[in-house]
């Protein structure tokens, strides 16, 4: 049986980037505050991740505003918060039925922006142009590629979790399968993959925070990935690895803040 994801993991330069990300997460997981306050760190990480994902999709919101505003008016912010809040309940579904989990993520992301009949359903019209990418694939191609991605995710692979998560994220952004909220869904699926595949089982790391910190590279790396070349794919996975390193550093800062009281 072929292992396409493992083949990607063997591209030049990827192993080192993945090792750096894994080491950063391992350092975080060894922080002593997590012995008694890991749930609080996870909650704060989720809030920061939601805010970062919303900002990457064009929202303007601060962490303080999220903490003090009970019902933000921006549907992007609302959707990102709902996705972040429910992500932990989707781990098993993601492992066994990725298409079902993606549909649920879209329902959460787009509930305030899309007609109810279209929630969780792949788009039937042209997709949006985002991040300088070429035109989105046609609805028929989206359906085929979503099936292929879901099949790939339910097959055994020796690829590291970070590589799988980066491919999921990149594919969903290129496909833009729903037409609204695709960025929120793609970034949530990346984080969900890292949790489900054991790199970050307690969801302490918010890759969305890393992508926002490296926002200038985010679109460039995605465009490189969309080229389909080995170099482009490696550039994207390198970016995703760097985003996880930055996010782990941010979560370390959360731990230190809790230590100081």
N, C-alpha and C positions, 0 to 999 in steps of 0.2 A: 504494500500500500504506500502510495506517495504521501509525503508530508510537506505540503506547500509552505506552511508557516515556518517549519524548521529550515527550509531552504532559504527563506527570507532572513531568518536569524543568522544564517551563515554568510551573509553578504559582508564585504570588507568594512571594517570600522564599527559594526554594530555591537559585537561582543563587548568591547571596551566601554561603550556608552551604556549598555545595559548593566554591566558590572558596577559602574559608577552610581547608577540609579538604585540598584539593589543595596549597595553599601550605604547610601544615604538613608534609605528606608530602615535598614537594619540598625543604624545608629539611633534613629528616632525610636524604634521599638524597644531599645535598651534603656530608655530614659526612666529613671526611678519613679517619677510622678505617675507613670502609667499603671503602676501596680495598684493604685487606689482611685485614680481619677481619669482613666482612659475614656470613659463615657463622656465626660465633660470636654475632653480634648476633641473627641469625635464630633460632638455637637458644634463646637466652635469652628472646627475645620469645615463642617457642612455649611455653616453660615457663610464663611469666607469663600468657599467654593461656589455657592449660589450667587453671591455678589459678583465674583469674578466672571462667571459664565454669562450673567446678564450684561455686564459691561462689555464683554467681547461681542455680544450681539447688539451693541449700540445703546444700552441703557446708561443713564447717569444716576448713580446711587452710591452712597457711602455706607460703610459698616454701621456707623452711628445711626443713620437713617433707618436701616433695616432693624436695628435693635429697638428703636423708639416708635416706628410706624407700624401699627397693627395691620393695616390693609393698604399696602402700596398701590398706587393707581396705575402704574406702568404694567401692562400685561406680560412684558418680557420678565420683569422682576417677579411678578406673581408666579409665573410659570416656572422660573428657575428655583424659587423657594419651594414650590410644591414637589418638584422633581427631587430636590435635595432631601426633603423631609421623608420621602417614601422610598428612597433608593435602597435602604437596607432591607426592605421587605421583598425585593425582587431578585435576590441573589440566586435562590434555587430555580426560579423561573428562567433566569438568564442562562443558567447551566443547561437546562433541559429543553427550553423552548424560547430561543432568542427572539423569534419574530413576535411572539406574544408579549415578551418584555418590552420590546421596542414600541409596540402599539400602546402599551400602558404608559410608557414614558412620554409618548406624544400626547396622550389624553391629559396627562398632568401638565405638560409644558404649554399646551395650546388651548386649554379650557376656556380662557377669557378672550381668545382671539379668532377662533375658527368655529364654524357652524358645527353643531353636535354630530351631524351625519358624517362629517369628514374627520372627526377625531379618531386617531389611531389607524386610519386607512391611508395606504399609499396614494399619493396625488394622482389625479387623472388629467392634469393640465401641465403646461410647461413649468419647470422649477425656476426659482430665483437665481440671479447671478450674484454670487457672493465672493468676497476675498480675492477678487481678480481671477477667479476660475473661468474656464470656458463655460458655454451653455450647459445646463444640467442635462443628464441623459433623459431620454423619452420615458414616459410612464411604463411602457412595455419592457424597456431595458431595466428600469428600476426593479420591477417585479422579479425578473430573472436573476438580477444580481443580488437582491435581498435573499432570495432562496439559496443562492450559491454561498453567500456569506453565512447564513444560518446553518447550512450543512457543514461548512468548514468549522464552525464553532462547536459543533456537537461531535466532531471526530477527534480521536486521540492525536496529540501533537507533542513533540519534544521542545517546541519553541517556548522561550520564557514568557511569562505573563505580560511583561512590558511590551514585547514585540506583538503579541496578539492584541493587546489593548490599543497600540498605535495603529495597527491595520484596521481594526474596528472603527476607530475614530476617523481615520482618513477616508475609508470607504463611505461612511455615512455622510461626511461632509461633501464628498464628490457627488454622491447620488442625490442628496437633498430629497429624501424619499417622501417627505410629507408636505414640503413647500412652505411651512411656517414652523419655527421652533427647531429646525434641524440642527443648528449649532448646539443648543441646549441638550438635545437628545444625544448627539454624537459625543459630547464631552461627558455626559452622564454614563453613557455606555462604556467609555474608556475607564472611568472610575469603577464602574461595576465589574468590569473584567479584572481589574487589579485586585478587587476584593474577592471575587468568586474563584480566582486562580491562585489565591494564597499569598500574593506579594504583600498585601495590606489588609489582612483579614478583618481588622476592626475599623477600617475606613478612617484612618487617622490622617491620611495625606489627601490634599485637594489638588489634583493636577491642574484644575482650572486656574488656580492661583498662579501656578507656574507658567501656564500659557499666557496669562495676562501680563506677568512680569516680563515675559519674552515676546510680547505682542508684535514687535517689529519683525521677528523671525517667523511668527506663526503662519502668516499668509504666504510668505516666501517658501517656507518648507512644504506647505500644503500644495502649492503650485508645482513644486519639484516632484512631489509624490504623484500628482495627477499626470505627470509626463509618462509614468509607467517604466522609466528607466531604472536600472539597479542603483545608480547614483542618486536618483531622486527619491527612491524608496528609503535608501540609507540616510539621506539628509532628513527626511521626515521622522524616521525612528530616532535619529540622533536628537532632533528637536524635542520629541516627546520624552526622551530620557532626561534631557536637560530640564524640562518642565517638572518632572517628578523630583529631580534633585532640588530645584528651587522650592517646590511645594513641601518637601520634607524639611527643608531649612525653616520654612514658615511655621510648620507644626512644631519644630523644636523651640521656636520662639514662643509659641503658645504654652508649651510645657514649662519653659523658664518663667513666664509670667505667672503661671499657677504656683510655681515654687516660691516666688516672691510674695505671693498672697495678694 
